[in-house]
């Protein structure tokens, strides 16, 4: 569906009863960034609202919220939104699932692409790699369990390099600091200086759901809810898929 058609299809859903433009403050992790930004541009055009977004890593999002920073909307992995609801930082019942992503593999641009087509092939690739990059976010936590499942956690431990919160694994790969790296597919497919190899093999893959939640202290809760409806509407699916994600 063309952008103009997406705007037209979603506008009718959103605009009833919304007379004044608002500025929506959003705090988001980075896995959905590219799809989100494209949809936000359409939302702003359709509604007249303005959206200001801070993108950072999961640990930094948690710290900002714990420190009392105020936003209207939070976007991060679904279980993390649930945790913020328990902590009183996000409004009860406000979680809405936005998109989901699997974990992918990448190498430096122009490097030979390793075999990751099966669990056995991935195991051999990891044992042969001189260095392995992974994140502090959900994909990084999951990859530690993958190393355990493959029975090589001890053997690869000395080769692992974890990015600080908010730093893309692609940065390590592109600079040559790591030979291979793992992160959400959506964070690898468009990253400059690297080649996306593919997703984890099916028997090892796990999808991470990314969700939105209204901040408990939101000043623009209604406008934030309108934004959530826009980015999760059926018309948004093509944009979500274009950026390496699947609609939730």
C-alpha positions in Angstrom: 0.0 0.0 0.0 1.3 3.5 -0.9 2.1 6.0 1.9 -0.8 8.3 0.8 -3.2 5.4 1.0 -1.9 4.4 4.4 -2.5 7.9 5.6 -6.0 8.1 4.2 -6.9 4.7 5.6 -5.7 5.4 9.1 -6.8 9.1 9.3 -10.5 8.2 9.6 -9.7 5.9 12.5 -7.8 8.6 14.4 -9.2 12.0 13.8 -12.7 11.9 15.3 -12.8 14.1 18.4 -9.2 15.3 18.1 -9.3 19.0 17.4 -6.0 20.3 18.8 -2.5 19.3 17.8 -0.3 17.9 20.6 3.4 17.2 21.0 3.9 13.6 22.0 7.0 12.7 24.0 8.2 9.1 23.3 10.9 6.9 24.8 11.8 3.9 22.7 14.3 1.1 22.3 15.9 0.8 18.8 14.6 -2.4 17.3 11.5 -0.8 15.7 13.2 2.5 15.0 13.2 2.5 11.2 9.6 1.3 10.8 8.4 3.6 13.6 10.0 6.7 12.1 8.4 6.1 8.7 5.0 5.6 10.3 5.4 8.6 12.6 6.0 10.8 9.6 2.7 9.7 8.1 1.0 10.1 11.5 2.2 13.7 11.8 1.0 14.5 8.3 -2.4 12.9 9.0 -3.1 14.4 12.4 -1.0 17.6 12.8 0.4 16.2 16.0 4.2 16.4 16.6 6.2 13.5 17.9 9.5 13.8 19.7 11.3 10.5 20.2 14.4 9.5 22.2 15.9 6.2 21.0 18.2 4.3 23.2 19.0 0.8 24.5 16.8 -1.3 26.8 19.0 -0.7 29.9 19.0 3.1 29.3 15.3 3.1 28.8 14.9 1.4 32.2 17.3 3.8 33.8 15.6 6.9 32.4 12.2 5.7 33.7 13.6 4.7 37.1 15.2 8.2 37.3 11.7 9.7 36.9 12.0 11.1 33.4 8.5 11.9 32.0 7.2 10.8 28.6 3.8 10.1 27.0 4.6 6.8 25.4 7.1 4.0 26.0 8.1 1.4 23.3 10.2 -1.6 24.3 9.9 -5.4 24.4 6.5 -6.6 25.7 7.7 -8.2 28.9 9.6 -5.0 29.7 6.4 -2.9 29.3 4.7 -5.4 31.6 7.5 -4.8 34.2 7.1 -1.0 33.9 3.4 -1.4 34.5 4.2 -3.4 37.7 6.6 -0.6 38.7 3.9 2.0 38.2 5.8 3.7 35.4 3.3 2.7 32.7 -0.4 2.8 32.9 -2.2 -0.5 33.8 -3.8 -2.1 30.8 -2.1 0.2 28.3 0.2 -2.3 26.6 -0.4 -2.7 22.9 1.8 -5.0 20.8 3.4 -3.2 17.8 5.8 -5.5 16.0 7.9 -8.6 16.4 11.4 -9.5 15.3 13.7 -12.5 15.2 17.4 -12.5 15.9 19.7 -12.3 12.9 23.3 -12.7 12.0 25.6 -10.3 10.2 29.3 -10.0 9.1 31.4 -7.1 7.9 30.6 -5.8 4.4 32.2 -7.9 1.8 33.2 -10.7 4.1 32.4 -14.3 3.3 29.0 -15.2 4.6 29.1 -18.2 7.0 26.8 -21.2 7.1 24.1 -20.7 9.6 21.5 -22.9 7.9 21.1 -25.3 10.8 21.9 -25.5 14.5 24.9 -27.7 13.7 26.2 -25.3 11.0 25.8 -22.3 13.4 27.7 -24.1 16.1 30.6 -24.7 13.7 30.5 -21.1 12.6 30.6 -19.8 16.2 33.5 -22.1 17.2 35.5 -21.0 14.1 34.8 -17.3 14.6 37.6 -15.2 16.3 35.2 -12.8 17.8 31.4 -12.6 18.4 29.3 -9.5 19.0 25.9 -9.4 20.8 23.8 -6.8 22.6 22.6 -5.9 26.0 19.0 -6.0 24.8 16.5 -9.0 24.4 18.5 -10.5 21.5 21.7 -10.5 23.6 20.0 -12.1 26.6 18.5 -14.8 24.3 21.9 -15.4 22.5 23.4 -16.4 25.8 20.8 -19.2 26.1 21.5 -20.2 22.5 25.2 -20.7 23.3 24.1 -22.8 26.2 21.7 -24.8 24.1 24.5 -25.5 21.5 26.8 -26.6 24.3 29.5 -24.1 23.6 29.0 -21.4 26.2 32.3 -22.0 27.8 34.2 -22.3 24.5 32.9 -19.0 23.1 32.9 -17.0 26.4 36.4 -15.5 25.7 35.4 -14.4 22.2 32.3 -12.5 23.1 32.0 -8.7 23.0 28.8 -7.1 24.3 27.8 -3.6 23.2 27.0 -0.9 25.7 23.3 -0.2 26.0 22.2 1.9 23.0 25.1 0.9 20.7 24.2 -1.3 17.7 26.0 -4.6 17.2 26.5 -3.4 13.6 29.0 -0.9 15.0 31.3 -3.7 16.2 31.0 -5.6 13.0 31.5 -2.7 10.6 34.6 -1.6 12.6 36.1 -5.1 12.5 36.0 -5.4 16.3 33.9 -8.6 15.9 33.9 -11.0 13.0 30.3 -11.9 13.4 27.4 -10.4 15.3 23.8 -11.1 16.5 21.0 -8.7 17.1 17.3 -8.1 16.1 17.0 -8.5 12.4 15.5 -5.1 12.1 18.7 -3.6 13.6 21.0 -5.3 11.1 19.3 -5.2 7.7 19.9 -1.5 7.0 23.0 -1.0 9.1 25.9 0.5 7.0 29.2 -1.3 6.6 27.8 -4.8 7.3 26.1 -7.6 5.3 23.1 -9.3 6.8 23.5 -13.1 6.6 20.1 -14.3 7.7 18.0 -15.3 10.7 18.9 -17.8 13.2 18.0 -21.3 12.1 14.3 -22.2 12.8 15.0 -24.6 15.6 16.9 -21.8 17.5 14.8 -18.8 16.6 12.6 -16.9 19.0 10.5 -13.9 18.1 10.6 -10.9 20.4 7.4 -8.8 20.6 7.8 -5.0 20.9 5.0 -3.1 22.5 3.9 0.3 23.4 2.6 1.5 26.8 1.3 4.8 28.0 3.5 6.5 30.6 1.7 6.7 33.9 2.4 10.5 34.0 1.5 11.1 30.4 0.4 14.7 29.6 -0.8 13.8 26.1 -2.3 10.4 26.8 -5.1 10.7 24.2 -2.7 11.8 21.4 -0.3 9.0 22.4 -3.1 6.4 22.2 -3.9 7.8 18.7 -0.3 7.3 17.7 -0.4 3.7 19.0 -3.6 3.0 17.0 -1.9 4.4 13.9 1.3 2.4 14.1 -0.6 -0.8 14.9 -3.4 -0.4 12.3 -3.6 -3.0 9.5 -2.5 -0.3 7.0 0.9 -0.1 8.8 1.8 -3.8 8.1 3.7 -3.2 4.8 5.9 -0.5 6.4 6.6 -2.8 9.4 7.6 -5.7 7.1 9.8 -3.5 4.9 12.1 -2.9 7.9 12.7 -6.5 8.8 9.8 -6.8 11.3 6.5 -8.6 11.4 3.2 -7.0 12.7 2.5 -8.2 16.2 
